[in-house]
């Protein structure tokens, strides 16, 4: 069974998630937004073996903790959607230079494609391509849970006015892919509070 712990990190209060298999203690960190001693303490206290960093997309407020986390846990790879690799490696496009005042070089990058499975111990997260907020944005699904990044929020959607953004694409991603998931699926977004697919179908004013 997959377990989840949420941390709000950084200037924009980005949701960073530690997701782990309760049986094996194998874990991944989704969208490490910045340095967080609280996050590392949680990993250590719960004897979790973090295997990888997974990005829903590569904007600066979701990647600020990558280098720091790789220093704390050597050998961590970075996995993200194919069409966001260029975004990750260009600080002008991902705004890391603007947000953090520094450029980072990233190593051990793995490309994720639609339908790929991310193994976490005995459990898996399925990759769903959800472009619109960025060209290579992805969501991550396992039964009962969805990590939607900045695609779908509580009664809202991600902004589409940044490079690679496309309003029609984000609406299509939500309608055709995310709304096809079971209504009871809990949505864990990149910012703000959790929601459900059923609630968003009924109440999200941007997706009709």
C-alpha positions in Angstrom: 0.0 0.0 0.0 1.3 3.5 -0.9 1.5 6.1 1.8 1.8 9.8 1.4 3.3 12.7 3.4 2.9 16.3 2.2 5.3 19.2 2.8 4.6 22.8 1.8 8.0 24.2 0.8 9.4 27.4 -0.7 8.2 30.9 -1.5 5.2 29.7 -3.4 4.2 27.0 -0.8 4.7 24.2 -3.3 3.4 20.8 -2.3 6.3 18.3 -2.1 5.2 14.7 -1.6 7.0 11.7 -0.1 5.4 8.6 -1.4 6.4 5.2 -0.1 5.5 1.5 -0.1 4.4 0.7 3.5 5.8 -2.9 3.2 9.3 -2.3 1.7 9.9 1.3 2.9 10.9 2.2 -0.7 10.1 5.8 -1.6 10.2 8.6 -4.1 10.0 12.4 -3.6 7.7 14.2 -6.0 8.5 17.9 -6.8 11.2 18.8 -4.2 10.6 22.5 -4.0 13.5 23.5 -1.8 15.6 22.7 1.2 13.5 21.2 4.0 15.1 19.7 7.2 11.5 18.6 8.1 11.3 16.5 5.0 14.7 14.9 5.6 13.8 14.2 9.3 10.7 12.5 8.2 12.6 10.3 5.7 15.1 9.4 8.4 12.7 8.9 11.2 10.5 6.5 9.1 13.5 4.6 7.7 12.5 5.3 4.2 14.8 4.4 1.3 14.3 7.1 -1.3 15.0 5.8 -4.8 14.3 8.7 -7.1 13.0 12.2 -7.6 10.0 12.5 -9.8 8.8 15.8 -11.3 5.3 16.6 -12.5 6.9 19.4 -14.4 10.1 21.5 -14.4 9.2 25.0 -13.2 11.5 26.5 -10.7 9.1 26.3 -7.7 9.0 22.5 -8.2 12.7 21.8 -8.7 14.5 24.0 -6.1 15.3 21.1 -3.8 16.8 18.7 -6.4 20.5 19.5 -5.9 20.1 19.7 -2.1 18.3 16.4 -2.0 20.8 14.7 -4.2 23.6 15.8 -1.9 21.7 14.5 1.1 20.8 11.2 -0.6 23.6 10.4 -3.2 22.6 8.5 -6.3 19.1 9.9 -6.7 17.9 10.1 -10.3 15.5 12.6 -11.7 12.5 11.4 -13.7 10.2 13.7 -15.7 8.1 14.0 -18.9 10.1 13.9 -22.1 9.0 17.3 -23.3 10.1 19.0 -20.1 13.7 18.0 -20.2 14.6 21.2 -22.0 12.7 23.2 -19.5 14.6 21.5 -16.6 18.0 22.3 -18.1 17.3 26.0 -19.1 17.1 28.3 -16.0 15.7 31.1 -18.2 12.7 29.0 -19.1 12.1 27.3 -15.8 12.6 30.6 -13.8 15.0 29.0 -11.3 17.4 31.9 -11.8 14.6 34.4 -11.1 13.2 32.4 -8.1 16.5 31.3 -6.5 19.1 33.7 -8.0 21.2 30.8 -9.1 21.5 28.2 -11.9 21.6 24.5 -11.2 23.0 21.7 -13.4 21.1 18.5 -13.1 22.4 15.0 -13.6 21.0 11.5 -13.9 17.8 12.5 -15.9 15.3 9.8 -16.9 12.6 10.5 -19.5 9.1 9.4 -18.7 6.5 8.6 -21.4 2.7 8.3 -21.2 1.8 5.0 -19.7 5.2 4.3 -18.0 5.2 2.8 -14.6 7.3 4.1 -11.7 8.0 1.3 -9.3 8.0 2.1 -5.6 8.7 -1.2 -3.9 5.9 -3.5 -4.6 3.6 -0.6 -5.8 3.5 1.5 -8.9 2.6 5.0 -10.1 1.3 5.3 -13.7 2.5 8.2 -15.8 -0.2 10.2 -17.5 0.8 12.9 -20.0 -1.1 16.1 -19.1 0.3 18.9 -21.2 -1.0 22.4 -20.9 0.7 24.0 -17.9 4.0 23.0 -19.6 4.6 21.0 -22.7 5.9 18.0 -20.9 3.7 18.1 -17.7 2.7 14.7 -16.3 0.3 13.5 -13.6 1.0 10.3 -11.5 -1.8 7.8 -10.7 -2.2 4.9 -8.5 -5.6 3.5 -7.4 -7.3 6.1 -5.2 -4.7 8.8 -5.7 -3.5 11.3 -8.3 -0.6 13.7 -8.2 -1.7 16.4 -10.6 1.2 18.8 -10.4 0.0 22.2 -11.6 -2.5 20.8 -14.1 -5.6 20.4 -11.8 -6.2 22.3 -8.6 -9.1 22.6 -6.2 -11.8 24.3 -8.3 -9.0 25.7 -10.6 -6.4 24.8 -13.2 -2.8 25.7 -13.7 -1.8 28.9 -15.4 -1.1 28.7 -19.1 0.5 32.1 -19.8 4.1 30.9 -19.3 6.3 29.4 -22.1 4.9 26.0 -23.2 1.5 26.8 -21.7 -1.7 26.2 -23.6 -5.2 26.6 -22.2 -6.9 24.3 -24.7 -4.4 21.6 -24.0 -4.8 21.8 -20.2 -8.5 21.6 -20.4 -8.3 18.7 -22.8 -5.8 16.9 -20.5 -8.2 17.3 -17.6 -11.4 16.3 -19.5 -10.0 13.4 -21.5 -7.5 11.9 -19.1 -8.0 13.0 -15.5 -11.8 13.1 -15.5 -11.7 9.5 -16.9 -10.3 8.3 -13.5 -12.7 7.0 -10.8 -14.7 9.7 -9.1 -13.4 8.8 -5.7 -9.8 9.4 -6.7 -8.1 11.9 -4.3 -6.2 14.6 -6.1 -2.9 15.8 -4.6 -2.1 19.0 -6.5 1.1 21.0 -6.7 -0.3 23.9 -4.6 -3.2 24.4 -2.2 -5.5 21.7 -0.8 -6.5 18.2 -2.0 -9.7 17.6 -3.9 -11.4 14.7 -5.7 -12.2 13.9 -9.3 -15.9 13.9 -8.5 -15.7 17.3 -6.9 -13.8 18.8 -9.8 -16.3 17.4 -12.3 -19.1 19.0 -10.5 -17.5 22.3 -9.4 -14.5 23.3 -11.4 -15.5 26.4 -13.4 -12.6 26.1 -15.9 -13.6 22.7 -17.1 -17.1 22.4 -18.4 
